[in-house]
Amino acid sequence: MTSHDIRNAPQDTLHGKVALVTGGSRGIGAATALRLARAGADVAVTYVQGKEAAQDVVRGIEALGRRGVALRADAADAAEAVEAVERAATSFGRLDVLVNNAGVGLLGPLPTFSLADVDRVLATNVRGVFLTSQAAATRLVPGGRIIMIGSCMTQRVPGPGGTLYATSKSALIGLTKALARELADRGITANIVHPGPIDTDMNPATGPYAPGQSADTALGRFGSAEEVASMVAYLAGGEAGYVTGAEFSVDGGHAA
């Protein structure tokens, strides 16, 4: 399937549900928002700078017969990270699924990272995710879902340059497992998906670093955003009700 081609995806497995996908204006976030809408959910997406792209995603959601809304919210801003949850729940009257997808990737030699770099990455990838999950915990309906987008670099770091990014995404594993215990009494599950090299505008399969990334996978290729989105949709649905505190690699064998 191509970027927004989800015609063959299962339908109505999330009928009547409401989802919030942070960082939903492009890449994995956009594919996830559309995949959840295809399954029957109304979907709110957050964005920081890509207003037009986020509105395109909303139009795609509406074309599938579902309701969509684009909310400007910077995950690195503590107040905005929390407010995004309230705004999404208020827009649609409930909240069933939170997909913590918003994040920043900053790679480079260890000595080059400034304190500002560290603060920015951790504020977005860790603090923002924690605060959004904390806010969602009070709004999610019983049986709700929290799904993190992690990284294959939490499982295997194939070369130098990934210290800060791997640190930030690895923190989400502990958060996911703790949330699974914390929220289990309400039937709310928490899981994390680790994408490998994925063909997006931030990391295109035709980019200068793509050959090396492809070679690091067992399958020898980049994945698609839709392949990640399909795993998220499974975890968001009723069939995954007994799955919590778990890690799922969608990485073409990067960690094999």
Backbone as JSON, one array per atom type, in Angstrom:
{
  "sequence": "MTSHDIRNAPQDTLHGKVALVTGGSRGIGAATALRLARAGADVAVTYVQGKEAAQDVVRGIEALGRRGVALRADAADAAEAVEAVERAATSFGRLDVLVNNAGVGLLGPLPTFSLADVDRVLATNVRGVFLTSQAAATRLVPGGRIIMIGSCMTQRVPGPGGTLYATSKSALIGLTKALARELADRGITANIVHPGPIDTDMNPATGPYAPGQSADTALGRFGSAEEVASMVAYLAGGEAGYVTGAEFSVDGGHAA",
  "N": [[0.84, -1.2, 0.0], [0.44, 2.26, -0.72], [1.35, 5.57, 0.53], [-1.13, 6.83, 1.52], [-2.9, 4.88, 0.92], [-5.13, 2.81, 2.03], [-7.07, 0.99, 1.48], [-7.44, -1.73, 1.63], [-7.41, -2.35, 4.28], [-8.67, -3.79, 7.34], [-12.07, -3.14, 8.34], [-14.12, -1.19, 10.62], [-13.31, -2.24, 13.09], [-12.76, -0.51, 15.09], [-15.06, 0.89, 15.5], [-16.96, 3.65, 16.52], [-15.07, 4.48, 18.34], [-12.64, 6.8, 19.72], [-9.65, 8.37, 18.87], [-6.44, 9.75, 19.65], [-3.7, 10.92, 17.96], [-0.51, 11.84, 18.36], [1.7, 14.13, 16.76], [0.7, 13.77, 14.16], [0.73, 14.65, 11.49], [2.29, 13.78, 9.4], [4.25, 11.1, 7.89], [4.72, 8.23, 9.96], [2.82, 8.95, 11.86], [0.72, 10.18, 10.38], [-0.03, 8.04, 8.68], [-0.9, 6.27, 10.63], [-3.07, 7.64, 11.78], [-4.89, 7.67, 9.63], [-5.17, 4.95, 9.24], [-6.42, 4.15, 11.63], [-8.78, 5.57, 11.36], [-9.82, 4.28, 9.13], [-10.46, 1.92, 10.33], [-12.62, 2.67, 11.74], [-12.55, 4.66, 13.69], [-12.94, 7.95, 15.1], [-10.65, 10.6, 14.75], [-8.21, 12.61, 16.28], [-5.47, 14.66, 15.49], [-2.23, 15.87, 16.31], [-0.03, 18.64, 15.6], [2.91, 20.6, 14.92], [4.32, 22.45, 13.16], [3.36, 21.71, 10.68], [0.73, 22.6, 9.55], [-0.9, 22.63, 7.17], [-0.38, 20.06, 6.18], [-1.42, 18.53, 8.27], [-4.1, 19.23, 8.08], [-4.64, 18.08, 5.63], [-4.49, 15.39, 6.35], [-6.71, 15.27, 8.05], [-8.72, 15.75, 6.18], [-8.46, 13.38, 4.77], [-9.27, 11.57, 6.73], [-11.93, 12.33, 7.04], [-12.86, 11.74, 4.5], [-13.05, 9.05, 4.7], [-15.31, 8.75, 6.07], [-15.31, 9.36, 8.74], [-14.9, 11.43, 11.69], [-12.58, 14.1, 12.01], [-9.91, 16.03, 13.48], [-7.54, 18.64, 13.61], [-5.02, 19.6, 15.79], [-3.02, 22.11, 17.06], [-0.17, 21.47, 18.84], [2.66, 21.38, 20.76], [4.75, 18.88, 21.72], [6.95, 19.28, 23.29], [6.31, 21.35, 24.9], [5.1, 21.64, 28.04], [2.51, 22.4, 28.97], [1.02, 22.44, 26.58], [1.22, 19.79, 25.76], [-0.35, 18.47, 27.62], [-2.8, 19.79, 27.32], [-3.56, 19.01, 24.76], [-4.68, 16.49, 25.02], [-7.02, 17.0, 26.5], [-8.35, 18.69, 24.72], [-8.75, 17.0, 22.52], [-10.4, 15.0, 23.64], [-12.57, 16.56, 24.38], [-13.42, 17.5, 21.91], [-14.58, 15.28, 20.69], [-16.03, 14.05, 22.66], [-15.16, 11.86, 24.12], [-12.44, 9.55, 24.88], [-10.59, 6.96, 23.61], [-8.23, 5.84, 22.62], [-4.81, 6.49, 22.77], [-2.11, 7.45, 20.88], [1.17, 7.82, 21.18], [3.11, 9.38, 19.25], [4.54, 11.64, 18.48], [7.74, 13.05, 18.17], [11.29, 13.81, 18.21], [14.22, 13.38, 16.25], [17.57, 13.33, 16.82], [20.72, 13.01, 15.79], [24.21, 12.32, 16.13], [27.78, 12.83, 16.82], [28.75, 12.07, 20.16], [30.18, 14.16, 21.68], [29.2, 16.47, 20.53], [26.66, 17.21, 21.3], [24.73, 19.69, 22.73], [23.65, 21.17, 25.86], [21.2, 22.28, 25.4], [20.33, 20.75, 23.22], [20.04, 18.24, 24.47], [18.04, 18.83, 26.36], [15.93, 19.55, 24.64], [15.38, 17.17, 23.16], [14.77, 15.32, 25.21], [12.64, 16.64, 26.42], [10.68, 16.54, 24.44], [10.55, 13.78, 23.58], [10.4, 12.28, 25.89], [9.5, 13.66, 28.39], [7.2, 14.98, 27.32], [5.73, 12.8, 26.34], [5.28, 11.39, 28.71], [3.69, 13.28, 30.14], [1.49, 13.59, 28.44], [0.49, 10.98, 28.46], [-0.11, 10.77, 31.18], [-2.15, 12.7, 31.42], [-4.0, 11.55, 29.68], [-4.66, 9.24, 31.03], [-6.6, 9.92, 32.86], [-8.74, 10.46, 31.26], [-9.2, 8.42, 29.45], [-11.46, 5.85, 28.48], [-12.72, 2.96, 30.28], [-10.95, 0.04, 29.35], [-9.41, 1.28, 27.49], [-6.64, 2.34, 25.34], [-3.13, 2.81, 25.31], [-0.52, 3.58, 23.23], [2.79, 3.5, 22.4], [5.21, 4.94, 20.2], [8.22, 3.71, 19.66], [11.54, 2.85, 18.99], [13.74, 1.09, 16.79], [16.27, 1.39, 17.68], [16.29, 1.07, 20.35], [16.57, -1.56, 20.73], [18.78, -2.42, 19.31], [21.7, -0.78, 18.54], [23.22, 0.14, 15.71], [25.51, 1.59, 15.09], [27.69, 4.45, 15.67], [26.53, 7.65, 17.02], [23.95, 7.64, 17.98], [23.38, 8.14, 20.68], [21.82, 10.05, 22.22], [19.24, 9.96, 21.07], [18.62, 7.21, 21.28], [18.65, 6.95, 24.04], [16.42, 8.53, 24.77], [14.25, 7.19, 23.55], [14.46, 4.68, 24.7], [13.68, 5.17, 27.29], [10.95, 5.13, 27.08], [10.22, 2.49, 27.1], [10.35, 1.61, 29.79], [8.39, 3.36, 30.82], [6.12, 2.46, 29.44], [5.79, -0.18, 30.43], [5.38, 0.35, 33.14], [3.01, 1.87, 33.03], [1.3, -0.11, 32.1], [0.99, -1.71, 34.36], [0.0, 0.21, 36.16], [-2.49, 1.03, 35.13], [-4.02, -1.19, 34.75], [-6.19, -2.04, 36.27], [-8.38, -0.82, 35.24], [-8.66, -1.96, 32.85], [-7.16, -0.81, 30.88], [-4.72, -0.87, 28.42], [-1.18, -0.79, 27.74], [1.3, -0.46, 25.37], [4.27, -0.78, 23.3], [5.61, 0.09, 20.16], [8.25, -0.64, 18.04], [9.6, 0.86, 15.42], [11.63, 0.04, 12.57], [14.01, 1.1, 10.07], [12.13, 3.32, 8.29], [10.37, 4.35, 5.46], [10.01, 7.57, 5.07], [9.42, 11.15, 4.78], [11.3, 12.26, 6.42], [13.26, 10.37, 6.58], [14.04, 9.12, 3.95], [13.73, 6.27, 1.76], [15.34, 6.51, -0.38], [17.39, 8.06, 0.37], [20.71, 9.36, 1.3], [21.76, 7.82, 3.37], [20.37, 5.51, 3.28], [21.14, 2.96, 2.03], [22.93, 1.75, 3.9], [21.26, 1.54, 6.14], [19.26, -0.15, 5.21], [20.79, -2.44, 4.82], [21.26, -3.15, 7.42], [19.02, -4.5, 8.2], [17.28, -7.64, 8.33], [15.61, -8.22, 6.2], [16.5, -6.54, 4.26], [15.48, -4.09, 3.36], [13.67, -0.93, 3.49], [10.91, -0.29, 5.68], [7.37, 0.49, 5.39], [5.31, 3.29, 6.32], [2.72, 2.49, 6.65], [2.96, -0.19, 7.35], [3.85, -0.05, 9.95], [1.66, 1.31, 11.04], [-0.34, -0.61, 10.83], [0.28, -2.42, 12.85], [-0.09, -0.78, 15.08], [-2.84, -0.34, 14.83], [-3.82, -2.91, 15.31], [-3.1, -3.22, 18.03], [-4.69, -1.26, 19.1], [-7.21, -2.27, 18.87], [-9.98, -4.52, 19.73], [-9.09, -7.17, 19.7], [-6.65, -7.22, 20.88], [-6.88, -7.16, 23.6], [-5.76, -8.63, 25.69], [-3.15, -8.03, 25.67], [-0.53, -6.37, 26.98], [1.93, -4.09, 28.28], [3.93, -4.79, 26.53], [6.47, -5.17, 23.97], [6.8, -4.5, 20.54], [8.41, -5.21, 17.59], [8.68, -3.69, 14.51], [10.54, -3.95, 12.27], [11.85, -5.12, 10.16], [13.65, -7.1, 10.84], [15.81, -5.86, 12.04], [16.74, -6.1, 14.64], [17.39, -8.73, 14.72]],
  "CA": [[0.0, 0.0, 0.0], [1.17, 3.51, -0.74], [1.27, 6.36, 1.74], [-2.47, 6.99, 2.06], [-3.74, 3.84, 0.32], [-5.43, 1.83, 3.06], [-8.35, 0.45, 1.07], [-7.55, -3.13, 1.98], [-7.32, -2.52, 5.73], [-9.93, -4.21, 7.97], [-12.94, -2.02, 8.66], [-15.08, -1.2, 11.72], [-12.83, -2.83, 14.33], [-12.74, 0.56, 16.08], [-16.28, 1.67, 15.29], [-17.42, 4.38, 17.68], [-13.96, 4.85, 19.2], [-11.97, 8.08, 19.47], [-8.2, 8.24, 19.02], [-5.55, 10.91, 19.52], [-2.38, 10.57, 17.45], [0.36, 13.01, 18.42], [2.59, 14.17, 15.59], [-0.05, 13.03, 13.14], [0.62, 15.37, 10.22], [3.09, 13.16, 8.34], [4.97, 9.88, 8.22], [4.04, 7.18, 10.71], [1.65, 9.51, 12.52], [-0.36, 10.34, 9.4], [-0.48, 6.71, 8.28], [-1.63, 5.7, 11.76], [-4.36, 8.32, 11.89], [-5.75, 7.2, 8.56], [-5.46, 3.52, 9.47], [-7.42, 4.06, 12.69], [-10.05, 6.04, 10.79], [-10.3, 3.19, 8.28], [-11.02, 0.9, 11.23], [-13.87, 3.17, 12.29], [-12.37, 5.63, 14.76], [-12.76, 9.38, 14.9], [-9.23, 10.78, 15.08], [-7.57, 13.91, 16.43], [-4.02, 14.63, 15.27], [-1.53, 17.1, 16.68], [1.05, 19.06, 14.73], [3.59, 21.8, 15.39], [4.5, 23.38, 12.05], [2.74, 21.23, 9.45], [-0.71, 22.8, 9.6], [-1.53, 22.18, 5.93], [-0.28, 18.6, 6.12], [-2.37, 17.99, 9.24], [-5.44, 19.39, 7.53], [-4.78, 17.04, 4.6], [-4.81, 14.14, 7.05], [-8.09, 15.38, 8.49], [-9.58, 15.54, 5.01], [-8.43, 11.95, 4.49], [-10.11, 10.92, 7.74], [-13.33, 12.63, 6.7], [-13.2, 11.0, 3.28], [-13.35, 7.68, 5.13], [-16.59, 8.77, 6.78], [-15.1, 9.58, 10.17], [-14.61, 12.81, 12.09], [-11.17, 14.37, 12.29], [-9.59, 17.39, 13.89], [-6.1, 18.92, 13.73], [-4.77, 20.44, 16.95], [-1.62, 22.5, 17.2], [0.34, 21.19, 20.18], [4.07, 21.02, 20.78], [4.98, 17.93, 22.81], [8.01, 19.79, 24.14], [5.7, 22.34, 25.79], [4.37, 20.84, 29.02], [1.09, 22.76, 28.99], [0.38, 22.03, 25.33], [1.16, 18.32, 25.75], [-1.5, 18.1, 28.44], [-4.02, 20.37, 26.74], [-3.94, 18.28, 23.57], [-5.55, 15.4, 25.43], [-8.31, 17.58, 26.86], [-9.0, 19.21, 23.51], [-9.2, 15.86, 21.71], [-11.54, 14.37, 24.31], [-13.69, 17.49, 24.31], [-13.88, 17.59, 20.51], [-15.38, 14.11, 20.3], [-16.83, 13.58, 23.77], [-14.57, 10.7, 24.8], [-11.11, 9.19, 24.38], [-10.38, 5.52, 23.73], [-6.9, 5.43, 22.18], [-3.75, 7.49, 22.66], [-0.89, 7.01, 20.2], [2.25, 8.77, 21.41], [3.99, 9.28, 18.09], [5.36, 12.85, 18.32], [9.12, 12.91, 18.65], [12.34, 14.4, 17.4], [15.41, 12.56, 16.11], [18.79, 14.12, 16.72], [21.84, 12.08, 15.77], [25.5, 12.96, 15.96], [28.81, 12.4, 17.77], [28.43, 12.38, 21.55], [30.66, 15.45, 22.19], [28.59, 17.62, 19.85], [25.34, 17.54, 21.83], [24.7, 20.75, 23.73], [22.62, 21.0, 26.87], [19.93, 22.62, 24.75], [19.94, 19.57, 22.45], [19.57, 17.22, 25.4], [16.76, 19.28, 26.91], [14.89, 19.51, 23.59], [15.01, 15.79, 22.83], [14.11, 14.69, 26.35], [11.36, 17.31, 26.63], [9.73, 16.05, 23.44], [10.45, 12.32, 23.47], [10.17, 11.64, 27.19], [8.59, 14.42, 29.25], [5.93, 15.19, 26.63], [5.01, 11.52, 26.3], [4.82, 11.12, 30.07], [2.6, 14.18, 30.51], [0.32, 13.25, 27.62], [-0.05, 9.72, 28.99], [-0.68, 11.07, 32.49], [-3.42, 13.36, 31.19], [-4.92, 10.6, 29.04], [-5.08, 8.22, 32.0], [-7.82, 10.37, 33.53], [-9.8, 10.63, 30.27], [-9.47, 7.19, 28.7], [-12.55, 5.03, 28.96], [-12.27, 1.6, 30.63], [-10.6, -0.72, 28.16], [-8.7, 2.14, 26.55], [-5.33, 1.9, 24.85], [-2.01, 3.72, 25.12], [0.46, 2.94, 22.34], [3.98, 4.32, 22.18], [6.08, 4.67, 19.07], [9.59, 3.69, 20.14], [12.55, 2.84, 17.93], [14.59, -0.1, 16.72], [17.53, 1.68, 18.35], [16.22, 0.61, 21.74], [16.89, -2.98, 20.7], [20.12, -2.59, 18.74], [22.26, 0.45, 17.96], [24.18, -0.44, 14.78], [26.7, 2.4, 14.88], [27.77, 5.65, 16.52], [25.67, 8.8, 16.71], [22.59, 7.49, 18.46], [23.29, 8.12, 22.14], [20.73, 10.85, 22.76], [17.97, 9.44, 20.56], [18.38, 5.9, 21.88], [18.32, 7.19, 25.44], [15.06, 9.04, 24.89], [13.27, 6.17, 23.18], [14.54, 3.58, 25.67], [12.89, 5.55, 28.47], [9.54, 4.81, 26.86], [9.97, 1.09, 27.44], [10.02, 1.59, 31.21], [7.11, 4.03, 31.0], [5.07, 1.57, 28.94], [5.58, -1.29, 31.36], [4.81, 0.9, 34.37], [1.62, 2.21, 32.74], [0.53, -1.35, 32.01], [0.65, -2.08, 35.74], [-0.74, 1.3, 36.8], [-3.83, 1.22, 34.59], [-4.63, -2.49, 34.46], [-7.45, -2.27, 36.97], [-9.45, -0.29, 34.4], [-8.6, -2.64, 31.56], [-6.4, 0.0, 29.91], [-3.45, -1.49, 28.08], [-0.09, 0.07, 27.27], [2.27, -1.22, 24.6], [5.19, 0.05, 22.53], [5.98, -0.41, 18.84], [9.59, -0.18, 17.65], [9.83, 0.82, 13.97], [12.98, 0.06, 12.03], [14.1, 2.14, 9.04], [10.83, 3.5, 7.65], [10.42, 5.29, 4.34], [9.24, 8.79, 5.31], [10.14, 12.3, 4.26], [12.43, 12.53, 7.3], [14.28, 9.33, 6.37], [13.56, 8.45, 2.73], [14.41, 5.05, 1.33], [16.28, 6.9, -1.44], [18.33, 9.01, 0.94], [22.13, 8.99, 1.25], [22.08, 6.83, 4.41], [19.45, 4.39, 3.15], [21.75, 1.65, 1.78], [23.44, 1.2, 5.14], [20.14, 1.19, 7.0], [18.64, -1.36, 4.65], [21.69, -3.57, 5.05], [21.18, -3.52, 8.82], [17.83, -5.3, 8.43], [17.32, -8.99, 7.76], [14.88, -8.22, 4.94], [17.24, -5.74, 3.3], [14.69, -2.99, 2.79], [12.94, -0.05, 4.39], [9.5, -0.54, 5.86], [6.46, 1.58, 5.07], [4.57, 3.81, 7.47], [1.5, 1.68, 6.79], [3.27, -1.43, 8.05], [3.84, 0.3, 11.37], [0.3, 1.67, 11.39], [-1.16, -1.81, 10.98], [0.54, -2.95, 14.19], [-0.77, 0.11, 16.01], [-4.28, -0.59, 14.74], [-4.09, -4.16, 16.03], [-3.01, -2.98, 19.47], [-5.8, -0.39, 19.47], [-8.47, -2.97, 18.72], [-10.45, -5.44, 20.74], [-8.38, -8.45, 19.68], [-5.42, -7.08, 21.67], [-7.27, -6.85, 24.97], [-4.92, -9.34, 26.66], [-1.76, -7.67, 25.36], [-0.15, -5.12, 27.65], [3.3, -4.05, 28.76], [4.72, -5.56, 25.57], [7.22, -4.49, 22.92], [6.62, -5.09, 19.22], [9.34, -4.69, 16.6], [8.29, -3.66, 13.1], [11.86, -3.44, 11.91], [12.48, -5.89, 9.09], [14.72, -7.93, 11.37], [16.92, -5.02, 12.48], [17.24, -6.61, 15.91], [17.59, -10.19, 14.63]],
  "C": [[0.88, 1.25, 0.0], [0.78, 4.36, 0.45], [-0.12, 6.48, 2.34], [-3.42, 5.95, 1.48], [-3.97, 2.75, 1.36], [-6.76, 1.13, 2.75], [-8.53, -1.0, 1.48], [-7.47, -3.39, 3.48], [-8.66, -2.98, 6.28], [-10.74, -3.0, 8.41], [-13.74, -2.3, 9.92], [-14.6, -1.89, 12.99], [-12.74, -1.8, 15.44], [-13.97, 1.45, 15.96], [-16.71, 2.33, 16.59], [-16.33, 4.81, 18.63], [-13.38, 6.2, 18.79], [-10.49, 7.91, 19.78], [-7.53, 9.6, 18.92], [-4.2, 10.4, 19.08], [-1.52, 11.83, 17.5], [1.35, 12.96, 17.27], [1.97, 13.48, 14.4], [-0.13, 13.69, 11.78], [1.39, 14.71, 9.08], [3.65, 11.82, 8.82], [4.13, 8.84, 8.94], [2.77, 7.71, 11.37], [0.48, 9.67, 11.57], [-0.91, 9.0, 8.96], [-1.3, 6.06, 9.38], [-3.01, 6.32, 11.9], [-5.34, 7.81, 10.85], [-6.11, 5.73, 8.74], [-6.51, 3.34, 10.56], [-8.78, 4.54, 12.2], [-10.65, 4.96, 9.9], [-10.95, 2.1, 9.12], [-12.26, 1.41, 11.96], [-13.75, 4.24, 13.34], [-12.45, 7.06, 14.25], [-11.37, 9.72, 15.44], [-8.86, 12.26, 15.18], [-6.08, 13.74, 16.21], [-3.43, 15.95, 15.74], [-0.41, 17.37, 15.67], [1.7, 20.27, 15.38], [3.68, 22.82, 14.27], [3.72, 22.97, 10.8], [1.23, 21.36, 9.45], [-1.41, 22.28, 8.35], [-1.51, 20.67, 5.81], [-1.27, 17.96, 7.08], [-3.8, 18.12, 8.74], [-5.69, 18.42, 6.39], [-5.13, 15.7, 5.23], [-6.26, 14.15, 7.52], [-9.05, 15.18, 7.32], [-9.6, 14.06, 4.62], [-9.29, 11.18, 5.46], [-11.58, 11.12, 7.4], [-13.78, 11.92, 5.44], [-13.53, 9.54, 3.58], [-14.63, 7.61, 5.95], [-16.47, 8.97, 8.27], [-14.85, 11.06, 10.44], [-13.12, 12.95, 12.4], [-10.98, 15.8, 12.73], [-8.07, 17.5, 14.02], [-5.9, 19.93, 14.84], [-3.3, 20.82, 16.99], [-1.19, 22.29, 18.64], [1.77, 20.71, 20.07], [4.32, 20.11, 21.98], [6.07, 18.41, 23.76], [7.52, 20.85, 25.12], [4.79, 21.58, 26.76], [2.88, 21.13, 29.0], [0.39, 22.28, 27.73], [0.25, 20.51, 25.24], [-0.06, 17.83, 26.51], [-2.8, 18.57, 27.8], [-4.49, 19.62, 25.5], [-4.9, 17.15, 23.89], [-6.95, 15.92, 25.73], [-9.06, 18.06, 25.62], [-9.51, 18.08, 22.63], [-10.44, 15.22, 22.32], [-12.77, 15.26, 24.25], [-14.27, 17.56, 22.91], [-14.84, 16.47, 20.16], [-16.16, 13.49, 21.45], [-16.3, 12.38, 24.52], [-13.16, 10.49, 24.26], [-10.89, 7.72, 24.67], [-8.94, 5.11, 23.48], [-5.98, 6.64, 22.16], [-2.56, 6.85, 21.98], [0.15, 8.1, 20.37], [3.3, 8.61, 20.31], [4.93, 10.47, 17.97], [6.75, 12.65, 18.91], [10.08, 13.62, 17.73], [13.53, 13.44, 17.38], [16.62, 13.44, 15.93], [19.97, 13.18, 16.88], [23.14, 12.84, 15.58], [26.51, 12.44, 16.97], [28.48, 12.89, 19.18], [28.92, 13.75, 22.0], [29.94, 16.66, 21.6], [27.25, 18.03, 20.44], [25.45, 18.6, 22.92], [23.63, 20.43, 24.78], [21.25, 21.31, 26.29], [19.42, 21.45, 23.9], [19.34, 18.5, 23.36], [18.19, 17.59, 25.94], [15.64, 19.17, 25.88], [14.43, 18.09, 23.31], [14.27, 15.14, 24.0], [12.76, 15.34, 26.65], [10.3, 16.78, 25.68], [9.48, 14.55, 23.57], [10.12, 11.63, 24.77], [9.16, 12.42, 28.03], [7.22, 14.61, 28.6], [5.09, 13.93, 26.59], [4.46, 11.18, 27.69], [3.6, 11.98, 30.41], [1.33, 13.9, 29.71], [-0.33, 11.97, 28.13], [-0.71, 9.95, 30.34], [-2.05, 11.73, 32.33], [-4.45, 12.4, 30.6], [-5.45, 9.58, 30.03], [-6.37, 8.62, 32.7], [-9.0, 10.49, 32.57], [-10.13, 9.36, 29.5], [-10.61, 6.42, 29.33], [-12.0, 3.69, 29.44], [-12.05, 0.78, 29.37], [-9.87, 0.09, 27.12], [-7.31, 1.62, 26.23], [-4.34, 3.08, 24.85], [-0.94, 2.99, 24.33], [1.59, 3.93, 22.09], [4.64, 3.95, 20.86], [7.52, 4.83, 19.57], [10.57, 3.75, 18.99], [13.31, 1.53, 17.98], [15.91, 0.13, 17.44], [17.47, 1.41, 19.85], [16.61, -0.86, 21.84], [18.32, -3.24, 20.23], [20.55, -1.28, 18.11], [23.4, 0.03, 17.03], [25.46, 0.36, 14.57], [26.68, 3.62, 15.77], [26.75, 6.7, 16.1], [24.3, 8.75, 17.35], [22.39, 7.61, 19.95], [22.05, 8.84, 22.68], [19.38, 10.3, 22.34], [17.64, 8.1, 21.21], [18.01, 6.02, 23.35], [16.86, 7.6, 25.6], [14.02, 7.97, 24.58], [13.3, 4.98, 24.14], [13.75, 3.9, 26.93], [11.43, 5.16, 28.32], [9.21, 3.35, 27.15], [9.58, 0.98, 28.91], [8.68, 2.24, 31.48], [5.96, 3.13, 30.56], [4.76, 0.47, 29.93], [4.95, -0.81, 32.67], [3.34, 1.28, 34.17], [0.75, 0.96, 32.66], [0.1, -1.83, 33.39], [-0.29, -1.05, 36.38], [-2.2, 1.33, 36.4], [-4.6, -0.07, 34.36], [-5.98, -2.68, 35.12], [-8.64, -1.69, 36.23], [-9.45, -0.92, 33.01], [-7.89, -1.86, 30.49], [-5.06, -0.67, 29.68], [-2.44, -0.45, 27.6], [0.96, -0.8, 26.59], [3.14, -0.27, 23.79], [5.59, -0.66, 21.25], [7.31, 0.21, 18.45], [9.75, -0.26, 16.13], [11.33, 0.71, 13.67], [13.11, 1.2, 11.05], [12.79, 2.19, 8.24], [10.93, 4.6, 6.61], [9.47, 6.46, 4.6], [10.03, 9.97, 4.75], [11.33, 12.67, 5.15], [13.58, 11.55, 7.08], [13.91, 8.51, 5.13], [14.4, 7.23, 2.36], [15.39, 5.31, 0.19], [17.35, 7.86, -0.93], [19.76, 8.5, 0.98], [22.51, 7.92, 2.28], [21.25, 5.56, 4.28], [20.13, 3.04, 2.89], [22.27, 0.98, 3.05], [22.33, 0.77, 6.08], [19.43, -0.06, 6.5], [19.48, -2.59, 4.93], [21.66, -4.04, 6.5], [19.95, -4.36, 9.14], [18.0, -6.68, 7.8], [16.66, -9.02, 6.39], [15.54, -7.37, 3.88], [16.46, -4.63, 2.65], [14.14, -2.11, 3.9], [11.51, -0.58, 4.55], [8.68, 0.65, 5.42], [5.76, 2.04, 6.35], [3.31, 3.0, 7.71], [1.76, 0.37, 7.52], [3.36, -1.2, 9.55], [2.42, 0.57, 11.84], [-0.58, 0.44, 11.59], [-0.96, -2.46, 12.33], [-0.15, -2.09, 15.24], [-2.26, -0.16, 16.01], [-4.65, -1.89, 15.44], [-4.1, -3.92, 17.53], [-4.14, -2.1, 19.97], [-7.13, -1.12, 19.51], [-8.78, -3.96, 19.82], [-9.69, -6.75, 20.8], [-7.11, -8.41, 20.54], [-5.71, -6.8, 23.14], [-6.43, -7.52, 26.03], [-3.45, -9.08, 26.43], [-1.45, -6.35, 26.04], [1.27, -5.23, 28.21], [4.29, -4.7, 27.81], [5.39, -4.65, 24.55], [7.04, -5.24, 21.61], [7.56, -4.42, 18.23], [8.74, -4.81, 15.22], [9.5, -3.1, 12.38], [12.58, -4.23, 10.83], [13.63, -6.78, 9.55], [15.95, -7.14, 11.79], [17.57, -5.56, 13.75], [17.55, -8.1, 15.87], [19.07, -10.54, 14.72]]
}
